[in-house]
């Protein structure tokens, strides 16, 4: 196992996700459980549209990370797709929310 590692990626949300999992996994699990309980089509699209909100930049890293994981695991074919403005744009998946939250950690 390595004592030190360096990670770099142009996708800020991906890098932030790794940091949040490392430093705040229990809080992240709580937020993901909330998403799991509220899962339906209307809820999915309301979460997907959050980054179109003018106040999205003020959201905490943990909330952005939770959104990132939730959308990635529940969108069509787990396909990460964004618009030219960087807004997540994948449709909801056709399967029921099946990801196991604790297995992510």
Order of alpha helices (4+ residues) and beta strands (2+ residues): alpha-alpha-alpha
